[in-house]
Amino acid sequence: MPAFQITVNGRRRSVDVDADTPLLWVLRDTLGLTGTKFGCGQGICGSCTVHQDGKAVRSCQVPVKEATGSSIVTIEGLSKDGSHPVQRAWIEEDVAQCGYCQPGMLMSASALLTAHPHPTDGQIDDVIGDHICRCGTYPRIRKAIHRAAKGGAE
Amino acid sequence: MTSRRDFIKVTGAAGAGLVLGLHLEAKPRPGEAATRTFRPNAYLAIRPDGRAVLTVPKSEMGQGVRTSLPLVIAEELDLDWSRVELVQAMPGPDFRHLGTGGSTSVSTTWTTLRTAGAAAREMLVAAAARNWGVPPGQCRTEKGFVLGPGGKRAGYGELAETAAKLPVPKTPKLKTPAEFRLLGRPTRRVDGPKIVVGKALFGLDTRRPGQRFAAVLRCPVVGGTPKVWDASKALAVRGVKAVVPVPTGLAVVADGTWAAFKGRDALASSISWNEGPNGDFNSKDLETRMRAALDGPADTARSTGAVVPALAAAARVIEAEYAFPFQAHTTMEPMNATAHVRLDGAELWVGTQSPNTAQERAAAAVGLKPDQVKLNVALLGGGFGRRSGTDFSTEAAQVAKAAGGGPVQVVWDRTDDIRHDQFHPATLHRLKAGLDSHGGLGAWSHRIAGGAVLRSWLGGKKAPGQAETEANGAWDLPYDIPALDISFAEVEVPVPLGWWRAIEIVPNVFARECFLDEAAHAAGKDPLAFRLDLLGKRGQVKLGEEELDIARLRKVLELAAGKAGWGRTLPKGHGLGLACHAYDRRTYLAAVAEVSVEKGKLRVHRVVAAVDCGIVLNPDGLAGQVEGGVAWAVSALYSQITFEKGRAVQENFDTFPVLRLPEMPQVEVHMVASGEAPSGMGEPPVPVSIPAILNAVFAATGKRLRRLPITPSDLA
């Protein structure tokens, strides 16, 4: 059984798991990066979102063999110190309630801002509309994304 | 006021600083014996280095208790909020009744927390005054320091050891709300910085040395058991270590979650079940039984006047049936627990709303005494009542014991989480209203039929207060109606039932406030004016053993209506609807919804909420709870669990839809300034939001939706 080579948060890692193992479980169980969350296991809720070569992907839907050679960034690697504009905006707007879905939200929001530095409400709907927050923090997520787009201003 | 015995000084070890133990007890649940001990069980410590360490006796599930409760102590103590550290309480000798639910965390701890903070502050002032040789009255406190005459200044830390030797003041002086510096101002959630970097640890994030992972193959029919299976199917999966029978099914133990899931699925392909007695249970037959129960015997929750003759004498009687479905909780973090069971003891890591019950039941399940089980309370990735249940923590202990060896994390996937929920029960409601010739409401009858959550909670026993619990929100309607009859007709359901965000109050207030709207229209009156008339100019009204302040409810109703522009001209296809309720006779809310229906599609544009929950501890946190409650309510318009052949039909978010961002209404929150003791806000926004929205649908379309969930044909 060959080991798979993936780069996670800038570190090259070799993981010896079945080829169909979703990236989610490699991150959480093999590499101990528990910031990426398990929500539905079917790509419906977005809790497990990470960046694969800069694009937001559902890590529960990416078999490890398809991540080989990719650069993966998780919530732990989004910034060194929580200073990414979306992380700061999330704090400013006090977005989180239970907080469980928020790492996935932050990964999608940061990818959105890379693609569209000043996203419209419609673009936010398109991206965050594919996520679920059961606590209902949606209004603050929208505000936080707009705040991050404005460099932290309200 | 807290009695002297409610908090006592604890002599800490040398160098521990000033340590106060408080007595904080959760209110016993209905049917539980009230116990009263005076063992100190929540600790407030001022360390010699100036840190303040506060123990949080409630579970954090997003409602903000880890922020709001310490804030109360910090306020009275004049602590430097940035130097407060939190410790999560663990069940055991110090905490015998940990439990979080019912939106009671603030109301049940407020006085004790304040008094303790104020007492500690007075002791620190007395210590400084003694050191300086000045009267305490010449000293004041600010952000962790005592300030004295002539620019004298001493940190709490350096005073702590001296203060610890002083007597605890019997009646410490509490601040007036005008003196608050922390309470009433927006305070950010303490766990926010960890959440945004992925370092907040939920139960599922537990990682122990040597930990294995397990998935349990459970019979999809409640009460069913495995008949024949082939364990080799699971054991053939790489990483699977064992298949062990447990009371809930067959546990597949592996070195990773994915291997456990794969092994479980492989095992499922080989298994046949003894489905037991519930293999025929289905929603359709249950509804037939519920409808029959509407005509059968029932337990009275409240009866005033003689409703039958009053209805007979009414100029006009209206009648309607309302229906609310089974619901799942679907916390974003699926159920899970991690357990390590040894011969002489056990340790659990679990996000739970019921730490002591979880500890006791896990201990009993593996043959240990509760105090042999150490239970660590993790953050909860959503609770909503689901994590009041202990099925998942007990099961984890059973799996860990059966598997032997080190710690095991039992992970439920989303299908497990939905299919094996402790469901919010379906209910049918029959309401009758008698109107006099002037449109006055003289008689009101509300009968509820459905499963009893309380009985399921108590393991099958019927508690004396069952009808009041199941009819909560219906029996405590605030309106002045001469003849009332509110009753609950229990219908047996085989599936486990549990508390859901805002519990039975959701369906009961939905039916009550929508039907009241029907009565207003039948009487030819404006729904706001009709409610205001029925509330009247009354003040305190006794309901059961509690008092309800009608004036406070009236005020939030008028405030919400005013802010929403009740009566204004609306765009075509739009409608406004309103509802109000005094949640558990403590938290007063009114909501006005603005909706539109276009091409059969409902859109909730805005919900304006006015709330009076007494003194507001953290307005930003409170607004978040209202926003979340509205989101929960909108989700409940569309979601349901149905049963066929003993199985829950829905298995994931594709068939159990919940609200997403594009459909989130704008939420406005208006808070009534109040000096009353604070009450909770986690649940109360849910019950008023649903009828406000559905009454708005009627205003917009003339269609009265009496049955949830809304189906596409309802508004076509």
Contacts between the chains, C-beta under 8 A, distances in Angstrom:
chain1	res1	chain2	res2	distance
A	1	B	238	7.8
A	17	B	239	8.0
A	17	B	256	7.3
A	17	B	258	7.7
A	18	B	238	5.6
A	18	B	239	7.5
A	18	B	258	7.5
A	18	B	259	7.7
A	18	B	262	8.0
A	21	B	256	7.5
A	21	B	258	4.9
A	22	B	258	6.4
A	25	B	256	5.9
A	25	B	257	5.2
A	25	B	258	4.1
A	28	B	257	7.1
A	29	B	213	6.7
A	29	B	256	4.2
A	29	B	257	5.5
A	29	B	258	7.2
A	30	B	256	6.9
A	32	B	207	6.0
A	33	B	198	7.6
A	34	B	198	7.4
A	34	B	201	7.4
A	34	B	204	7.5
A	34	B	205	3.9
A	34	B	207	6.8
A	35	B	197	7.2
A	35	B	198	2.0
A	35	B	199	6.8
A	36	B	198	7.2
A	37	B	202	7.9
A	37	B	204	7.6
A	37	B	332	7.4
A	37	B	333	7.1
A	37	B	381	7.4
A	38	B	204	6.6
A	38	B	257	7.5
A	38	B	333	8.0
A	38	B	334	6.9
A	38	B	411	7.5
A	39	B	332	5.4
A	39	B	333	7.7
A	39	B	334	7.5
A	39	B	414	7.2
A	40	B	414	4.6
A	40	B	652	5.6
A	40	B	653	5.5
A	41	B	261	7.9
A	41	B	413	5.4
A	41	B	414	5.8
A	41	B	652	7.9
A	42	B	414	7.3
A	42	B	652	5.7
A	42	B	653	7.9
A	42	B	654	7.3
A	44	B	652	6.3
A	44	B	653	4.5
A	44	B	654	5.9
A	45	B	332	7.0
A	45	B	653	5.7
A	47	B	332	6.0
A	74	B	198	6.9
A	75	B	196	7.9
A	75	B	197	6.6
A	75	B	198	3.5
A	76	B	197	6.8
A	76	B	198	5.0
A	76	B	199	7.7
A	78	B	197	7.6
A	79	B	197	7.7
A	82	B	193	6.2
A	82	B	196	5.9
A	82	B	197	4.6
A	87	B	196	4.4
A	87	B	197	6.8
A	90	B	192	7.3
A	90	B	195	7.9
A	90	B	196	4.8
A	91	B	188	6.6
A	91	B	192	5.3
A	91	B	193	6.4
A	91	B	196	6.3
A	94	B	186	7.5
A	94	B	188	4.7
A	94	B	189	5.8
A	94	B	192	6.4
A	94	B	620	5.6
A	94	B	621	7.7
A	94	B	624	7.1
A	95	B	192	7.9
A	96	B	62	7.7
A	96	B	189	6.1
A	96	B	191	7.5
A	96	B	192	5.6
A	96	B	195	4.6
A	96	B	196	7.3
A	97	B	62	3.3
A	97	B	63	7.3
A	97	B	64	7.5
A	97	B	189	7.8
A	97	B	624	6.1
A	97	B	628	6.0
A	98	B	60	7.7
A	98	B	61	5.5
A	98	B	62	3.2
A	98	B	331	7.8
A	98	B	332	7.1
A	98	B	333	7.7
A	98	B	379	7.3
A	98	B	380	6.3
A	98	B	381	5.5
A	98	B	382	4.9
A	98	B	383	7.6
A	99	B	62	7.1
A	99	B	191	6.4
A	99	B	192	7.7
A	99	B	195	3.6
A	99	B	200	5.3
A	99	B	379	7.2
A	99	B	381	7.5
A	100	B	202	5.9
A	100	B	331	7.7
A	100	B	332	4.4
A	100	B	333	4.7
A	100	B	381	3.1
A	100	B	382	6.3
A	101	B	332	4.8
A	101	B	381	8.0
A	102	B	195	5.4
A	102	B	196	6.6
A	103	B	195	7.8
A	103	B	196	7.9
A	103	B	198	4.8
A	106	B	196	6.2
A	124	B	661	7.3
A	125	B	661	6.1
A	125	B	662	4.2
A	128	B	660	7.9
A	128	B	661	4.6
A	129	B	660	5.1
A	129	B	661	5.2
A	129	B	662	4.7
A	130	B	660	7.7
A	131	B	660	7.3
A	131	B	661	7.4
A	132	B	332	6.8
A	132	B	653	6.2
A	132	B	658	5.8
A	132	B	660	6.5
A	133	B	332	7.1
A	133	B	631	7.9
A	134	B	330	6.1
A	134	B	331	6.2
A	134	B	332	5.1
A	134	B	382	5.2
A	134	B	384	7.4
A	134	B	632	7.8
A	134	B	658	6.3
A	135	B	62	4.7
A	135	B	332	7.9
A	135	B	382	6.6
A	135	B	628	4.8
A	135	B	631	7.6
A	136	B	627	5.6
A	136	B	628	3.6
A	136	B	629	7.4
A	136	B	630	6.8
A	136	B	631	2.6
A	136	B	632	6.2
A	136	B	659	7.0
A	136	B	664	7.3
A	137	B	624	7.2
A	137	B	627	7.4
A	137	B	628	7.0
A	138	B	627	7.8
A	138	B	631	6.6
A	138	B	659	7.7
A	138	B	660	7.6
A	138	B	661	4.3
A	138	B	664	4.1
A	139	B	627	5.6
A	139	B	664	6.2
A	139	B	666	7.4
A	139	B	667	6.4
A	140	B	624	7.3
A	140	B	627	7.5
A	141	B	661	6.7
A	142	B	661	6.8
